[in-house]
């Protein structure tokens, strides 16, 4: 694994995490609870991001 692969994995993890947090914030805006759902989306995004990185970089 090179430094470029590690940077790609980190960027992918952050992108998935930010996407899940944004989805949580959007749902929270609709339901009137932005901060709790943003934090829930951030937490879920961390684990989803790890799963995506493992799947994408499995063979390195």
C-alpha positions as CSV (number, residue, x, y, z in Angstrom):
1,X,0.0,0.0,0.0
2,X,1.5,3.3,-1.1
3,X,0.9,6.7,0.4
4,X,-1.4,7.5,-2.5
5,X,-3.6,4.5,-1.7
6,X,-3.7,5.5,2.0
7,X,-4.7,9.1,1.0
8,X,-7.4,7.7,-1.3
9,X,-8.8,5.5,1.5
10,X,-8.8,8.5,3.9
11,X,-10.6,10.7,1.4
12,X,-13.1,8.0,0.7
13,X,-13.8,7.5,4.4
14,X,-14.3,11.3,4.9
15,X,-16.5,11.6,1.9
16,X,-18.8,8.8,3.0
17,X,-18.9,10.2,6.5
18,X,-19.8,13.7,5.3
19,X,-22.5,12.3,3.0
20,X,-24.1,10.3,5.8
21,X,-23.9,13.4,8.1
22,X,-25.5,15.5,5.5
23,X,-28.3,13.0,5.0
24,X,-28.9,13.0,8.8
25,X,-28.9,16.8,8.9
26,X,-31.4,16.9,6.0
27,X,-33.7,14.4,7.7
28,X,-33.3,16.4,10.9
29,X,-34.3,19.6,9.2
30,X,-37.5,17.9,8.0
31,X,-38.3,16.5,11.4
32,X,-37.1,19.5,13.5
33,X,-34.1,17.8,15.2
34,X,-31.1,18.8,13.1
35,X,-28.3,18.3,15.6
36,X,-29.2,14.9,17.0
37,X,-29.8,13.4,13.5
38,X,-26.6,15.0,12.2
39,X,-24.6,13.4,15.0
40,X,-26.4,10.1,14.3
41,X,-25.6,10.3,10.6
42,X,-22.0,11.1,11.5
43,X,-21.7,8.0,13.7
44,X,-23.4,5.8,11.2
45,X,-21.3,7.3,8.4
46,X,-18.1,6.3,10.2
47,X,-19.0,2.6,10.2
48,X,-20.4,2.7,6.7
49,X,-17.2,4.5,5.5
50,X,-15.0,1.8,7.0
51,X,-17.1,-0.9,5.3
52,X,-16.8,1.0,1.9
53,X,-13.0,1.4,2.3
54,X,-12.6,-2.2,3.2
55,X,-14.6,-3.3,0.1
56,X,-12.8,-0.8,-2.2
57,X,-9.2,-1.5,-1.0
58,X,-9.6,-5.2,-0.1
59,X,-7.0,-6.4,-2.6
60,X,-4.2,-4.0,-1.7
